[in-house]
Amino acid sequence: MAKNPERSTHAAVEKALRLLKAFTPNNERMGTLALSKKLGLHPSTTTRLLKVMKKHGFVEQDPETKKYSLGRMNLFLAQAVIESLNTDLVSIARPFIDNLRDRIRESVGLEVWVGDATTLSYVAPGPQLIQISTTLGARMPVHVAAGARAIMAHLPAVVVDDLLDGEFRRFTSKTITDPKAIRRKLKEIKREGISLEQGELDEDVYVMAAPVFDHTRRPVAAVAIGVPAYRMKSLMRGNTVSLLKETAAEISARLHYTEEG
């Protein structure tokens, strides 16, 4: 019975992919026999695959030990993925933010960390008649914005020290401007996983936010829900907090974030 060419091709591709994955996570150098044993492949099959993959830069061979490791082509592919994630952060997050808006029926936005503050990069307006006023592209005050504080809570202490070095504007009577008080707030945010800003930027507006992490486990953005102050209590009584955290986690997963451990 003649072999199915398509099935044979699929089988070869699957073996090649398994071979590449065998080097993860530490890119340990391995010889042909070690790789064959690890994957359950015949040595001749492994040798043939390695030859093709070496030709195209997916593996490289140590001239002395003859052992193999991942080649430069994998680095180029990884760089392409990272570049697309950085460029497409808003488009990646948009459907998740829209979905959250539809579920809670309130406005939801994405604050993206740029330099030393956040920028409001996307807003999904809610259907409520009374809405808060937002300006797309607005630079959010780092000491006040719920999203910025959600991100800062997960930044290295030395970075936070630099961000809090200076005097801060008081927007309302509730604005926290004391760096020590802000640091205490950041510890609470990191512990709770949620940032809550209650009338510090505008007395009539409350915002809650959760951080978004990328593949390096670095906080790069925050999902934020903004509502008129009088609606926050009813919002908090439901499952909004868990839905907000879930949305931020889903976006992080699309950015290839994984928990440590």
C-alpha positions in Angstrom: 0.0 0.0 0.0 1.4 3.4 -1.1 2.3 5.9 1.6 0.2 9.0 2.0 2.6 11.9 1.1 0.6 14.4 3.1 0.6 12.2 6.2 4.4 11.6 5.9 5.0 15.3 5.7 2.9 16.0 8.7 4.8 13.3 10.7 8.2 14.8 9.7 7.1 18.3 10.7 5.9 17.0 14.0 9.2 15.3 14.7 11.1 18.4 13.8 9.0 20.5 16.1 9.5 18.0 18.9 13.2 18.1 18.3 13.2 21.9 18.7 11.2 21.8 21.8 13.6 19.3 23.3 16.1 22.1 23.8 13.8 24.1 26.0 13.8 25.7 28.5 17.6 26.0 29.0 19.0 25.2 25.5 21.1 22.4 26.9 23.7 21.1 24.3 22.9 17.5 23.4 24.3 14.9 21.0 22.3 12.9 18.4 22.0 9.8 20.7 20.8 11.8 23.7 18.2 13.6 21.6 17.1 10.3 20.0 16.6 8.7 23.4 14.8 11.7 24.8 12.3 11.8 21.9 12.1 8.1 21.2 13.3 8.6 17.6 15.7 6.4 15.6 19.2 7.9 15.5 19.1 8.0 11.7 15.9 10.0 11.8 17.3 12.4 14.3 20.5 12.8 12.3 18.5 13.6 9.1 16.3 16.2 10.9 19.3 17.9 12.5 21.1 18.2 9.2 18.1 20.0 7.6 17.6 22.2 10.7 21.3 23.1 10.8 21.2 24.1 7.2 18.4 26.6 7.9 19.9 27.9 11.1 17.4 26.4 13.6 20.2 24.4 15.3 24.0 24.8 15.5 26.7 22.2 16.2 29.7 22.6 18.4 32.7 21.8 16.3 34.5 20.1 19.2 31.9 18.2 21.1 29.6 17.7 18.0 26.6 18.5 20.3 23.7 20.5 19.1 21.9 23.6 20.5 19.3 26.0 19.2 20.5 28.2 16.4 20.2 31.9 15.6 17.1 31.6 13.5 15.1 30.9 16.7 16.3 34.2 18.1 15.1 36.0 15.0 11.7 34.3 15.3 11.5 35.3 19.0 12.4 38.9 18.2 9.6 39.0 15.6 7.1 37.7 18.1 8.2 40.2 20.7 8.1 43.1 18.3 4.6 42.2 17.2 3.4 41.9 20.8 4.8 45.3 21.6 3.3 46.9 18.5 -0.1 45.1 18.7 -0.7 45.4 22.4 -3.9 47.5 21.9 -5.2 45.3 19.2 -4.5 42.2 21.3 -6.2 43.7 24.3 -9.2 45.2 22.5 -11.5 42.2 22.3 -11.0 41.3 25.9 -11.7 44.9 27.0 -14.8 45.0 24.8 -16.0 41.8 26.3 -15.5 43.1 29.8 -17.4 46.2 28.9 -20.3 44.1 27.6 -20.4 42.0 30.8 -20.3 44.8 33.3 -22.0 47.5 31.2 -19.5 50.1 32.2 -16.6 51.9 30.4 -13.3 50.0 30.3 -10.0 51.3 29.2 -6.4 50.2 28.7 -3.5 52.2 30.2 -0.2 51.4 28.6 3.1 52.1 30.4 5.2 54.6 28.3 8.5 55.8 29.9 7.5 56.9 33.3 3.7 57.1 33.2 0.7 55.5 31.5 -1.1 56.6 28.4 -4.8 56.0 27.9 -4.5 53.9 24.7 -8.0 52.4 24.3 -11.4 53.0 25.7 -14.6 50.9 25.3 -17.4 53.2 26.3 -20.2 51.7 28.3 -23.9 51.9 27.5 -24.9 53.9 30.6 -26.5 57.3 30.0 -24.1 59.0 32.4 -20.5 58.4 31.5 -17.1 59.7 32.6 -15.2 62.0 30.2 -12.0 60.5 28.8 -9.4 61.6 26.4 -7.7 59.0 24.3 -4.0 59.4 24.4 -4.0 61.3 27.6 -1.0 60.9 29.8 -2.1 59.8 33.2 -0.5 61.2 36.5 1.7 58.4 37.8 0.9 59.1 41.5 -2.9 59.1 40.9 -4.0 57.0 38.0 -5.3 53.6 39.1 -3.6 51.9 36.1 -0.3 53.5 36.7 -0.3 52.5 40.4 -1.4 48.9 39.4 1.8 48.8 37.3 4.1 50.6 39.8 3.1 48.0 42.4 5.0 45.4 40.5 8.1 47.5 39.4 11.5 47.2 41.2 11.8 49.3 44.3 14.6 51.4 42.7 12.4 52.3 39.8 9.5 53.3 42.1 12.0 55.4 44.1 12.9 57.3 40.9 9.2 57.7 39.9 8.3 59.1 43.4 11.2 61.5 43.6 9.7 64.9 43.4 6.6 66.9 44.3 3.1 65.9 43.0 0.1 67.9 42.1 -3.0 67.7 44.3 -6.0 67.4 42.0 -8.7 67.0 44.7 -8.8 66.9 48.5 -8.4 63.1 48.3 -5.3 63.1 46.2 -2.4 61.3 47.8 0.8 63.2 47.3 3.1 61.9 50.1 5.6 59.4 48.6 5.5 57.3 51.8 1.7 57.0 51.6 1.9 56.1 47.9 4.4 53.3 48.7 2.1 51.9 51.4 -0.7 52.1 48.8 1.4 50.2 46.3 2.1 47.4 48.8 -1.6 47.1 49.3 -2.3 47.0 45.6 0.3 44.2 45.1 -1.2 42.2 47.9 -4.8 42.6 46.6 -4.1 42.5 42.9 -6.3 45.5 42.3 -5.8 49.2 42.3 -8.6 51.5 43.4 -8.6 55.3 42.9 -11.4 57.0 44.6 -11.9 60.6 43.6 -8.2 61.5 43.6 -8.1 62.8 40.1 -11.8 63.9 39.9 -14.0 63.8 43.0 -16.9 62.4 41.0 -14.9 59.6 39.3 -13.8 56.3 40.7 -11.5 53.9 38.9 -10.3 50.3 39.5 -7.5 48.7 37.6 -5.5 45.4 37.3 -2.0 45.0 35.8 -1.1 43.3 32.5 2.2 41.5 32.2 4.3 40.5 29.2 6.4 37.4 28.5 9.3 38.8 30.7 6.8 39.1 33.6 7.1 42.8 33.4 4.0 45.0 33.9 3.3 46.8 30.7 -0.3 48.0 30.9 -3.4 47.9 33.1 -7.1 47.3 32.4 -9.1 50.1 34.1 -12.8 50.5 34.8 -14.0 54.1 35.3 -17.4 55.0 36.7 -19.2 57.9 38.3 -18.5 57.7 42.0 -22.1 56.9 42.9 -22.0 53.7 40.8 -18.8 52.2 42.3 -20.4 50.6 45.4 -23.0 48.6 43.5 -20.3 47.6 41.0 -18.0 46.3 43.8 -20.8 44.3 45.3 -21.0 42.1 42.2 -18.3 40.0 40.5 -16.6 43.0 38.8 -13.3 42.7 40.6 -12.9 39.0 39.7 -13.9 39.8 36.0 -11.4 42.6 35.9 -8.6 40.4 37.2 -9.7 37.7 34.8 -9.5 40.1 31.8 -6.1 41.3 32.7 -4.9 37.7 33.1 -6.3 36.8 29.7 -4.5 39.7 28.0 -1.3 38.7 29.9 -1.6 35.2 28.6 -1.9 36.4 25.0 1.4 38.3 25.7 2.9 34.9 26.7 3.1 35.7 30.4 3.4 32.7 32.7 3.5 32.5 36.5 6.9 32.0 38.1 7.7 28.6 39.5 
